[in-house]
Amino acid sequence: MIEKRGQVTIFVIIALVLTVIAILFYLLYPQIKSTLGLDVKNPNQFLEDCIKDKLDAAKEKVSTQGGSIDPENYFLFKDEKIEYLCYNKEYYLMCIVQQPLLKGHIEKEIKEELKSDVETCFSSLESSFRSKGYSVDLKNADFEIELLPKRIVAKFNHSLILEKGESREEYKSFSVVLNDNLYRLISIANSIIQMETKYGDSETTTYMNYYHDLKVDKKKQSEGTTIYILTDRNTGDKFQFASRSLAWPPGYVA
């Protein structure tokens, strides 16, 4: 019995040691790959790792500021500059749409915000592969940002040729995809803006009844501005903007 217990104890210890080794290998695998020179990434993956967080940050910035990186005509709400997408400084008048092509405007704003980061990432990609012994032929080109249902796509027209020994790889374009439904929030914002131009206000419950995962907050300000905050309940993504339509002077009684 003592001998059998000893054997069981040995097996348990061996199992624990193997488990610990497996966990350590899993945690240290990236460093092991780097040490052995096995961490050469596919260029598409390299670019995604470099750009994706910056794309998300640019999207967050425009989403919280009414669609612009640097708003010019804005309302300061909780220390955030929220751009007017529909505005009339006069009293008693309906607002005028400020960004009739809102989707295209936001795409251009995100692109402008990313320009320097894109240059840096492609330069890093080139340096990384050269340091691993590759011959690199990188031709820089323009890139585009496109808002699509449930995703934001960054398309890069750069071309890349990698050569090492007998191997040769050619890449004619790159893309990075961010899962996000800003496209839908913008579509709803456009609909609200149209109501503001016609009626000077909007009925937000209509949208929430139709989109059950959508939350629409409408914050009325004393001088006539309305702040709209559209939030996707599932992801927490939001888009907020300002409107000033059919405003009444202080003390006015209908």
C-alpha positions as CSV (number, residue, x, y, z in Angstrom):
1,M,0.0,0.0,0.0
2,I,2.8,2.4,0.9
3,E,4.5,1.6,-2.5
4,K,1.3,2.3,-4.4
5,R,0.8,5.6,-2.6
6,G,4.3,6.6,-3.4
7,Q,3.7,5.9,-7.1
8,V,0.5,7.9,-7.1
9,T,2.3,10.8,-5.4
10,I,5.1,10.7,-8.1
11,F,2.4,10.7,-10.9
12,V,0.7,13.7,-9.3
13,I,4.0,15.6,-9.0
14,I,4.9,14.8,-12.6
15,A,1.4,16.0,-13.7
16,L,1.8,19.2,-11.8
17,V,5.3,19.9,-13.2
18,L,4.0,19.3,-16.8
19,T,1.1,21.6,-16.2
20,V,3.4,24.4,-14.9
21,I,5.7,23.9,-17.9
22,A,2.8,24.1,-20.3
23,I,1.5,27.3,-18.7
24,L,5.0,28.9,-18.7
25,F,5.5,28.0,-22.3
26,Y,2.2,29.5,-23.3
27,L,3.0,32.7,-21.4
28,L,6.5,33.0,-22.7
29,Y,5.9,31.8,-26.2
30,P,6.1,35.3,-27.8
31,Q,9.5,35.9,-26.1
32,I,10.7,32.5,-27.2
33,K,9.7,33.2,-30.8
34,S,11.5,36.5,-30.7
35,T,14.7,34.9,-29.3
36,L,14.7,32.2,-31.9
37,G,13.9,34.5,-34.7
38,L,10.5,32.9,-35.3
39,D,8.3,36.0,-34.8
40,V,8.2,37.2,-38.4
41,K,4.6,38.4,-38.9
42,N,2.6,38.5,-42.1
43,P,2.8,42.1,-43.3
44,N,-1.0,42.4,-43.1
45,Q,-1.0,41.3,-39.5
46,F,1.9,43.6,-38.7
47,L,0.0,46.6,-40.1
48,E,-3.2,45.6,-38.3
49,D,-1.4,45.4,-35.0
50,C,0.1,48.8,-35.6
51,I,-3.0,50.7,-37.0
52,K,-6.1,49.1,-35.4
53,D,-5.9,50.9,-32.0
54,K,-5.2,54.2,-33.7
55,L,-8.1,53.7,-36.0
56,D,-10.3,53.0,-33.0
57,A,-9.0,56.1,-31.2
58,A,-9.7,58.3,-34.2
59,K,-13.2,56.9,-34.5
60,E,-13.8,57.6,-30.8
61,K,-12.7,61.2,-31.2
62,V,-15.0,62.0,-34.1
63,S,-17.9,60.2,-32.5
64,T,-17.8,62.2,-29.3
65,Q,-17.4,65.5,-31.1
66,G,-20.1,65.4,-33.7
67,G,-18.1,64.0,-36.5
68,S,-15.1,66.4,-36.5
69,I,-11.6,66.1,-35.2
70,D,-11.4,69.8,-34.5
71,P,-14.9,71.2,-34.3
72,E,-15.3,74.9,-35.3
73,N,-19.0,75.6,-34.7
74,Y,-19.7,73.7,-31.5
75,F,-21.5,73.6,-28.1
76,L,-19.4,72.9,-25.0
77,F,-21.1,70.1,-23.1
78,K,-19.4,68.5,-20.1
79,D,-16.1,69.9,-21.3
80,E,-16.5,68.3,-24.7
81,K,-16.7,70.3,-28.0
82,I,-19.8,68.9,-29.7
83,E,-20.2,70.1,-33.3
84,Y,-23.5,71.5,-34.5
85,L,-24.8,69.3,-37.4
86,C,-27.9,71.5,-37.7
87,Y,-27.7,75.2,-36.7
88,N,-29.4,78.5,-36.8
89,K,-28.2,81.3,-34.5
90,E,-31.5,83.2,-34.9
91,Y,-34.7,82.7,-32.8
92,Y,-37.9,81.2,-34.3
93,L,-36.2,79.7,-37.3
94,M,-35.5,76.1,-38.3
95,C,-31.9,74.9,-38.3
96,I,-29.8,74.5,-41.5
97,V,-27.9,71.3,-42.1
98,Q,-24.1,71.9,-41.6
99,Q,-22.8,68.6,-42.9
100,P,-25.0,67.4,-45.7
101,L,-22.6,64.6,-46.6
102,L,-21.9,63.5,-43.0
103,K,-20.6,60.0,-43.8
104,G,-18.1,61.3,-46.3
105,H,-17.1,64.1,-43.9
106,I,-16.4,61.6,-41.1
107,E,-14.4,59.3,-43.4
108,K,-12.2,62.3,-44.4
109,E,-11.7,63.4,-40.7
110,I,-10.6,59.9,-39.6
111,K,-8.3,59.7,-42.6
112,E,-6.7,63.0,-41.8
113,E,-6.2,62.0,-38.1
114,L,-4.5,58.7,-39.2
115,K,-2.1,60.1,-41.8
116,S,1.0,60.4,-39.7
117,D,0.3,57.1,-38.0
118,V,0.0,55.3,-41.3
119,E,3.4,56.7,-42.4
120,T,5.0,55.6,-39.2
121,C,3.5,52.1,-39.3
122,F,4.6,51.4,-42.9
123,S,8.1,52.8,-42.0
124,S,8.2,50.4,-39.0
125,L,7.0,47.5,-41.2
126,E,9.8,48.1,-43.7
127,S,12.5,48.4,-40.9
128,S,11.2,45.3,-39.2
129,F,11.5,43.1,-42.2
130,R,14.9,44.6,-43.2
131,S,16.2,43.8,-39.7
132,K,15.2,40.1,-40.3
133,G,17.3,39.9,-43.5
134,Y,14.6,40.6,-46.1
135,S,15.1,42.7,-49.2
136,V,12.2,45.2,-49.0
137,D,10.6,47.1,-51.9
138,L,7.9,49.3,-50.4
139,K,5.9,51.7,-52.6
140,N,3.8,54.2,-50.6
141,A,0.4,55.2,-51.9
142,D,-2.8,56.8,-50.7
143,F,-5.3,55.2,-48.4
144,E,-9.1,55.4,-47.8
145,I,-11.4,55.1,-44.8
146,E,-14.8,53.6,-45.5
147,L,-17.8,53.4,-43.1
148,L,-19.8,50.2,-43.7
149,P,-22.6,48.4,-41.9
150,K,-21.0,46.9,-38.7
151,R,-17.4,47.8,-39.6
152,I,-15.0,50.5,-40.5
153,V,-12.4,49.6,-43.2
154,A,-9.1,51.2,-43.8
155,K,-7.8,50.4,-47.3
156,F,-4.2,51.0,-48.2
157,N,-3.0,51.0,-51.8
158,H,0.6,50.5,-50.9
159,S,2.6,47.7,-52.6
160,L,5.3,45.6,-51.0
161,I,7.7,43.0,-52.2
162,L,9.7,40.9,-49.8
163,E,12.6,38.7,-50.9
164,K,14.9,36.5,-48.8
165,G,16.9,33.7,-50.4
166,E,14.8,31.9,-53.0
167,S,11.5,33.2,-51.5
168,R,9.6,36.2,-52.9
169,E,6.3,37.5,-51.6
170,E,4.3,40.3,-53.2
171,Y,1.5,42.4,-51.6
172,K,-0.5,44.8,-53.7
173,S,-2.8,46.2,-51.1
174,F,-3.6,46.1,-47.4
175,S,-6.7,46.5,-45.3
176,V,-7.5,46.9,-41.6
177,V,-11.1,46.2,-40.4
178,L,-12.5,47.6,-37.1
179,N,-15.8,46.1,-35.9
180,D,-18.0,49.0,-35.2
181,N,-21.5,50.2,-36.3
182,L,-20.8,53.9,-36.5
183,Y,-22.4,53.6,-39.9
184,R,-25.9,53.0,-38.4
185,L,-25.5,55.7,-35.7
186,I,-24.7,58.2,-38.4
187,S,-27.7,57.1,-40.5
188,I,-30.0,57.7,-37.4
189,A,-28.3,61.0,-36.8
190,N,-29.1,62.1,-40.3
191,S,-32.7,61.2,-39.8
192,I,-32.9,63.2,-36.6
193,I,-31.3,66.1,-38.3
194,Q,-34.0,66.0,-41.0
195,M,-36.7,66.2,-38.4
196,E,-35.0,69.1,-36.8
197,T,-35.0,71.0,-40.1
198,K,-38.7,70.4,-40.6
199,Y,-40.2,70.6,-37.1
200,G,-37.5,72.1,-34.9
201,D,-37.4,69.0,-32.8
202,S,-37.5,65.2,-33.0
203,E,-39.3,62.3,-31.4
204,T,-36.5,60.0,-30.2
205,T,-38.7,57.2,-28.9
206,T,-39.6,56.3,-32.5
207,Y,-36.0,55.2,-33.1
208,M,-35.7,53.3,-29.8
209,N,-39.0,51.5,-30.6
210,Y,-37.6,50.4,-33.9
211,Y,-34.0,49.7,-32.8
212,H,-34.3,47.9,-29.5
213,D,-30.5,48.0,-28.9
214,L,-30.4,51.7,-29.4
215,K,-30.5,54.4,-26.7
216,V,-31.2,58.0,-27.7
217,D,-30.6,60.8,-25.1
218,K,-31.8,64.3,-25.8
219,K,-30.4,67.0,-23.6
220,K,-32.1,70.4,-24.0
221,Q,-30.0,73.4,-23.1
222,S,-31.4,76.7,-21.9
223,E,-30.2,78.8,-24.9
224,G,-32.0,76.6,-27.4
225,T,-29.3,73.9,-28.2
226,T,-30.2,70.2,-28.1
227,I,-27.5,67.6,-27.5
228,Y,-28.2,64.2,-29.0
229,I,-26.4,61.1,-27.7
230,L,-26.9,57.9,-29.7
231,T,-25.6,54.8,-27.9
232,D,-25.5,51.1,-29.0
233,R,-26.6,49.3,-25.9
234,N,-24.7,46.1,-27.0
235,T,-21.3,47.6,-27.6
236,G,-21.4,50.9,-25.8
237,D,-20.4,52.7,-29.0
238,K,-21.9,56.2,-29.3
239,F,-22.3,59.2,-31.5
240,Q,-23.2,62.6,-30.2
241,F,-23.9,65.9,-31.9
242,A,-25.6,69.3,-31.4
243,S,-28.5,71.0,-33.0
244,R,-30.1,74.5,-32.6
245,S,-33.5,74.7,-34.2
246,L,-36.6,76.7,-33.6
247,A,-35.1,78.3,-30.5
248,W,-37.1,80.7,-28.3
249,P,-35.7,83.8,-26.6
250,P,-35.3,83.7,-22.8
251,G,-38.6,84.3,-21.0
252,Y,-40.7,83.5,-24.1
253,V,-44.1,81.9,-23.3
254,A,-45.9,80.0,-26.0
